Amino acid sequence: MASERRTLTVTDPDGEREIDLSSPNKVIWPEPGVTKAELAEYFQVVSEPFLNANGDRPVSLERFRAGIGGESFFSKNPPKGTPDFVDAVMVTYNSGRQHPQIVLNRPSAIVWAVQMNTIVFHPWASLASETDNPVELRIDLDPQPGTDFADAVTAAHGLREVLREAELEPFIKTSGNRGLHVFCPIEPTHEFLEVRHAVIAAGRELERRMPEQVTMNWWKEERGERIFIDFNQANRDRTMAGAYSPRALPAATVSTPVEWDELDGLDPTAFTVRSIPKRLADVGDPWADMQKSPGRIDTLLGWWERDVENGLGELSFPPEFPKMPGEPPRVQPSKRVAENWDAEGNRVED
């Protein structure tokens, strides 16, 4: 029996395109019953703010063949048969390896990604025109065990004060899970490592002011019940879910831009694939003008140099140690694991 298919007509700036959607009634999120066709419809509705935040930049597609309950994998290179309305750009990784990476520049390209079973979109912090220099300073506020979203909100308010003192204007979105993502538009004048140093400088300043509420400790055993300032999300090879990207979580939550005055008392689980279209119609996109007045990271880099002179330097990069046998694919970095496994995956004897 031939598989069920549906042809969608998608309106792009240069005209209409027809995209075949296979298995449109496949349930992607079992709990709310959201289907693949409903996800494609969602992206047609939110394509403008989605592309405003995530378009014209390298993006990794997190794909789930069997919905959120199945295994996932990442597509970075354009797969064989990628249509010509899906763009690509050559990028360089920290290893020096180069390859083309997908770039989404029109609604039809997003719907094509849905046809390829993409659920989560992970954009780079740089544009396709200059992939080495970020246009955003990004900070991930990650609640640790014993903390919750409200604690992340408290940390976010403190971080906003720090960043404004550094002459940057922060914007904020929910992560789609328990945390918050703070973005500052910046001029693309520094490469990723320097922007990472700016993030570390901001995080250290916040930690000085809120030592009981936030932490920069990379190892999970050392964080305590505090909000972790994930400075490594600023690395060239690290990404986070983009604005208006769904998450592979039971309620079909969406990483959602919000106004700062919305934060207190906010319920991030209210932002879902089904609720976001109405929210956009009612209140618009809080990030619509984010890139109009980018700032500079000079002040933060000055703070970084000050800290280096005072004996503080580089912080841990993501460890290269493999996962333990049977360990989930996404876990917090454990110092115990790192100390007991070598780079080839062999247990180190005590």
Stockholm file with secondary structure:
# STOCKHOLM 1.0

chainA/1-350         MASERRTLTVTDPDGEREIDLSSPNKVIWPEPGVTKAELAEYFQVVSEPFLNANGDRPVSLERFRAGIGGESFFSKNPPKGTPDFVDAVMVTYNSGRQHPQIVLNRPSAIVWAVQMNTIVFHPWASLASETDNPVELRIDLDPQPGTDFADAVTAAHGLREVLREAELEPFIKTSGNRGLHVFCPIEPTHEFLEVRHAVIAAGRELERRMPEQVTMNWWKEERGERIFIDFNQANRDRTMAGAYSPRALPAATVSTPVEWDELDGLDPTAFTVRSIPKRLADVGDPWADMQKSPGRIDTLLGWWERDVENGLGELSFPPEFPKMPGEPPRVQPSKRVAENWDAEGNRVED
#=GR chainA/1-350 SS CCCCEEEEEEEETTEEEEEEEESTTCEEETTTTEEHHHHHHHHHHSHHHHHHHHSSSBEEEEEETTCTTSCEEEECSCCTTCCTTSEEEEEECTTSCEEEEEECCSHHHHHHHHHTTEEEEEECSEETTEEEEESEEEEEEEECTTCCHHHHHHHHHHHHHHHHHTTCCCEEEECSSSCEEEEEEBCSCSCHHHHHHHHHHHHHHHHHHCTTTEECCSSGGGTCSSEEEEGGGGSTTCCCCCTTCBCSSTTCBBCCEECGGGCTTCCGGGCBTTTHHHHHHHHCCTTTTGGGSCBCCHHHHHHHHHHHHTTCCCCCCCCCCCCCTTCCSSCCCCHHHHHHBCTTSCBCCC
#=GC SS_cons         CCCCEEEEEEEETTEEEEEEEESTTCEEETTTTEEHHHHHHHHHHSHHHHHHHHSSSBEEEEEETTCTTSCEEEECSCCTTCCTTSEEEEEECTTSCEEEEEECCSHHHHHHHHHTTEEEEEECSEETTEEEEESEEEEEEEECTTCCHHHHHHHHHHHHHHHHHTTCCCEEEECSSSCEEEEEEBCSCSCHHHHHHHHHHHHHHHHHHCTTTEECCSSGGGTCSSEEEEGGGGSTTCCCCCTTCBCSSTTCBBCCEECGGGCTTCCGGGCBTTTHHHHHHHHCCTTTTGGGSCBCCHHHHHHHHHHHHTTCCCCCCCCCCCCCTTCCSSCCCCHHHHHHBCTTSCBCCC
//
